[in-house]
Amino acid sequence: MQIAANSAMASGVQGLQSAQNDLAQATTAVAAPEPTSSTPVKVEQDTVTLSSQASGTSEKVSALIDADQAVTQAQASAEVIDVASENLGTIIDLSV
């Protein structure tokens, strides 16, 4: 029974570390400066320039979504750690 509790604890810690790494990558992507174009923005821009600007915005939105998913993963992993800790405490109480 202790093996299962330790395994659950290890899974929770691993999930928390993974979420931390994912969040760091996502926030770095959000904070990265957008590439600047050599031509000023005009109303009569060509389609290629507009699509490259839209992709920059799209990358920021994608990074923000990734950050939100990392936070959710961290919360779930913390819950796994909490439940594993409670179960381990219950096992110790029953064994003593």
C-alpha positions in Angstrom: 0.0 0.0 0.0 2.8 2.4 0.7 4.2 1.8 -2.8 1.0 3.1 -4.3 1.0 6.2 -2.1 4.6 6.9 -2.9 3.9 6.3 -6.6 0.9 8.7 -6.5 3.1 11.3 -4.7 5.9 10.9 -7.3 3.3 11.3 -10.1 2.0 14.5 -8.5 5.5 16.0 -8.0 6.4 15.1 -11.6 3.2 16.7 -12.9 3.9 19.8 -10.8 7.5 20.0 -12.2 6.1 19.6 -15.8 3.6 22.3 -15.2 6.3 24.6 -13.9 8.4 24.0 -17.0 5.4 24.5 -19.3 4.4 27.7 -17.6 8.0 29.1 -17.8 8.0 28.4 -21.6 4.6 29.9 -22.1 5.4 33.1 -20.2 8.7 33.5 -22.0 6.8 33.2 -25.3 4.3 35.9 -24.2 7.1 38.2 -23.0 9.1 37.8 -26.2 9.1 40.9 -28.3 7.2 40.8 -31.5 9.3 40.9 -34.7 9.2 44.4 -36.2 8.8 44.8 -39.9 11.0 47.1 -41.9 8.1 48.9 -43.6 5.7 51.1 -41.6 2.1 49.9 -41.3 -0.1 51.3 -44.0 -3.7 50.8 -44.9 -2.8 49.5 -48.3 -0.6 46.7 -47.0 -0.2 43.5 -48.9 -1.6 40.2 -47.7 1.7 38.7 -46.8 2.5 41.4 -44.3 -0.9 41.3 -42.7 -0.8 37.5 -42.3 2.7 37.7 -40.6 1.4 40.3 -38.1 -1.7 38.1 -37.5 0.5 35.1 -36.8 2.5 37.0 -34.2 -0.8 37.8 -32.4 -1.9 34.2 -32.8 1.4 33.0 -31.2 0.8 35.2 -28.2 -2.8 33.9 -27.8 -1.5 30.4 -28.1 1.2 31.0 -25.5 -1.5 32.5 -23.1 -3.6 29.4 -23.6 -0.6 27.2 -22.9 0.0 29.2 -19.7 -3.5 28.7 -18.5 -3.3 25.0 -19.2 0.0 24.8 -17.2 -1.8 26.5 -14.2 -4.6 24.0 -14.4 -2.1 21.1 -14.6 -0.3 22.5 -11.5 -3.6 22.7 -9.6 -4.5 19.1 -10.5 -1.0 17.9 -9.6 -1.2 19.7 -6.2 -4.5 17.9 -5.6 -2.9 14.6 -6.4 -0.1 15.3 -3.9 -2.6 16.4 -1.3 -4.7 13.2 -1.6 -1.6 11.0 -1.7 -0.4 12.7 1.5 -3.8 12.2 3.2 -3.9 8.5 2.1 -0.3 7.9 3.4 -1.4 9.5 6.8 -4.4 7.2 6.9 -2.2 4.1 6.2 0.2 5.1 8.9 -2.6 5.6 11.4 -4.0 2.2 10.6 -0.6 0.5 10.9 0.2 1.9 14.3 
